[in-house]
């Protein structure tokens, strides 16, 4: 049997065909099984909030201990006051890495690089 960490890489195309609920369920189900999930196109701020809220409800003592999330900011990001006033929609993050909090440790986040350490489930 191969030992290590399973990494699931999900394309932006696949995610675009899913509802927010389906994305959150897919991510949490994979992470609960010990997988690290990499999203080509990150979640929207609303989806990230719902993911964290759902995660908090599913944490159990001696069981699921939560998730670790790291992401690049969106390209361009918020430009300021006028962007907010005139309602220009901000883009979702470019890349998102999500994994079990006890198996994934983000070591560094730079402008164009994420460095993570992942360990196998014990």
Order of alpha helices (4+ residues) and beta strands (2+ residues): beta-alpha-alpha-beta-alpha-beta-alpha-beta-beta-beta
